Each structure stands twice: as C-alpha cells, then as structure tokens.
C-alpha cells in the first residue's frame, strides 16, 4: 500500500489515503476523514509509482 497526502476538495484540510499501486488506474469514492464528504479518487500508477492523482468533489 502507498500513503498519499492531499487536500480535501470540500474542507481543504490535508488528509491521507492508502492507495494500492498494484492496479494501474483506479476510480473509487472515499469519505473525507475530517468533514465526511465523499471524494472521488483517480490515482494512476506506472510501474508501481504514482504518476497522477485527482481528488474530486462529486456533489457538483
């Protein structure tokens, strides 16, 4: 597992999530650990290295 820190798109607090680098492209939803709003996560890995990451507000 890979720990990644980023800002919540709702409350702007820095949070961390554990990401699985064994899958190259993923899309999933996790709740912010601070404000509990759902965040759509888009991590992309190449050779087990994180090359792109988006955290989106899904309530727009």
GROMACS elastic network, one bead per residue, 0.5 to 0.9 nm:
[ bonds ]
;  ai    aj funct       b0    kb
    1    18     6  0.60005   500
    1    19     6  0.55911   500
    1    21     6  0.66069   500
    1    22     6  0.85604   500
    2    17     6  0.81306   500
    2    18     6  0.53553   500
    2    20     6  0.61564   500
    2    21     6  0.67679   500
    2    50     6  0.87985   500
    3    16     6  0.64304   500
    3    17     6  0.56582   500
    3    19     6  0.61367   500
    3    20     6  0.89255   500
    4    15     6  0.83324   500
    4    16     6  0.53350   500
    4    17     6  0.55130   500
    4    18     6  0.63662   500
    4    19     6  0.70412   500
    5    14     6  0.65848   500
    5    15     6  0.55789   500
    5    17     6  0.66781   500
    6    12     6  0.88358   500
    6    13     6  0.81919   500
    6    14     6  0.54202   500
    6    15     6  0.56588   500
    6    16     6  0.62649   500
    6    17     6  0.83680   500
    6    55     6  0.79258   500
    7    10     6  0.85555   500
    7    11     6  0.80296   500
    7    12     6  0.50775   500
    7    13     6  0.53753   500
    7    15     6  0.60951   500
    7    16     6  0.84856   500
    7    55     6  0.80044   500
    8    11     6  0.56957   500
    8    13     6  0.55718   500
    8    14     6  0.63759   500
    8    15     6  0.67287   500
    8    32     6  0.66868   500
    8    34     6  0.85960   500
    8    35     6  0.86468   500
    8    37     6  0.88658   500
    8    39     6  0.75933   500
    8    55     6  0.72363   500
    8    56     6  0.83555   500
    8    57     6  0.83760   500
    9    12     6  0.56916   500
    9    13     6  0.84031   500
    9    39     6  0.75044   500
    9    55     6  0.67833   500
    9    56     6  0.62447   500
    9    57     6  0.56059   500
   10    13     6  0.82988   500
   10    32     6  0.85901   500
   10    35     6  0.77083   500
   10    37     6  0.71967   500
   10    39     6  0.85415   500
   10    56     6  0.89736   500
   10    57     6  0.67216   500
   11    14     6  0.88828   500
   11    32     6  0.87795   500
   11    34     6  0.78508   500
   11    35     6  0.65647   500
   11    37     6  0.88403   500
   12    15     6  0.88667   500
   13    34     6  0.73390   500
   13    35     6  0.87784   500
   14    34     6  0.89488   500
   15    32     6  0.74130   500
   15    33     6  0.70479   500
   15    34     6  0.77522   500
   16    33     6  0.85612   500
   17    30     6  0.86519   500
   19    43     6  0.77239   500
   20    23     6  0.64702   500
   20    24     6  0.87732   500
   20    26     6  0.89628   500
   20    45     6  0.89816   500
   20    48     6  0.86787   500
   21    24     6  0.65574   500
   21    25     6  0.88469   500
   21    43     6  0.88048   500
   21    44     6  0.81855   500
   21    45     6  0.60241   500
   21    46     6  0.82867   500
   21    47     6  0.82144   500
   21    49     6  0.69352   500
   21    50     6  0.73633   500
   22    45     6  0.80109   500
   22    47     6  0.85269   500
   22    48     6  0.63112   500
   23    26     6  0.67855   500
   23    44     6  0.81208   500
   23    45     6  0.71757   500
   23    48     6  0.82238   500
   24    43     6  0.80322   500
   24    44     6  0.54464   500
   24    46     6  0.61050   500
   24    47     6  0.79770   500
   24    48     6  0.75226   500
   24    50     6  0.88112   500
   25    42     6  0.73407   500
   25    43     6  0.61888   500
   25    45     6  0.63650   500
   25    46     6  0.88084   500
   26    41     6  0.77152   500
   26    42     6  0.57100   500
   26    43     6  0.57479   500
   26    44     6  0.65386   500
   26    45     6  0.88506   500
   27    40     6  0.69215   500
   27    41     6  0.56041   500
   27    43     6  0.70829   500
   28    39     6  0.82754   500
   28    40     6  0.57011   500
   28    41     6  0.54149   500
   28    42     6  0.70009   500
   29    38     6  0.62320   500
   29    39     6  0.54184   500
   29    41     6  0.59466   500
   29    58     6  0.88603   500
   30    33     6  0.88205   500
   30    36     6  0.88241   500
   30    37     6  0.83014   500
   30    38     6  0.56069   500
   30    39     6  0.54149   500
   30    40     6  0.66922   500
   30    41     6  0.73818   500
   31    34     6  0.86040   500
   31    35     6  0.80363   500
   31    36     6  0.50406   500
   31    37     6  0.52411   500
   31    39     6  0.58013   500
   31    40     6  0.87272   500
   32    35     6  0.56305   500
   32    37     6  0.54546   500
   32    38     6  0.63130   500
   32    39     6  0.66727   500
   33    36     6  0.56625   500
   33    37     6  0.83606   500
   34    37     6  0.84083   500
   36    39     6  0.89857   500
   37    57     6  0.84140   500
   37    58     6  0.89533   500
   37    59     6  0.88355   500
   38    56     6  0.88107   500
   38    57     6  0.72449   500
   38    58     6  0.67869   500
   38    59     6  0.80377   500
   39    55     6  0.61333   500
   39    56     6  0.56126   500
   39    57     6  0.55606   500
   39    58     6  0.62339   500
   39    59     6  0.88445   500
   40    54     6  0.79496   500
   40    55     6  0.56776   500
   40    56     6  0.50265   500
   40    57     6  0.66061   500
   40    58     6  0.61746   500
   41    53     6  0.73653   500
   41    54     6  0.58026   500
   41    56     6  0.64770   500
   42    52     6  0.78343   500
   42    53     6  0.55166   500
   42    54     6  0.50057   500
   42    55     6  0.65044   500
   42    56     6  0.82565   500
   43    50     6  0.70879   500
   43    51     6  0.78928   500
   43    52     6  0.58180   500
   43    54     6  0.64699   500
   43    55     6  0.85393   500
   44    49     6  0.83569   500
   44    50     6  0.59274   500
   44    51     6  0.58263   500
   44    52     6  0.50853   500
   44    53     6  0.62781   500
   45    48     6  0.55220   500
   45    49     6  0.51582   500
   45    51     6  0.54635   500
   45    52     6  0.70726   500
   45    53     6  0.89575   500
   46    49     6  0.52821   500
   46    50     6  0.65763   500
   46    51     6  0.64932   500
   47    50     6  0.84875   500
   50    53     6  0.74800   500
   56    59     6  0.89658   500
   57    60     6  0.64717   500
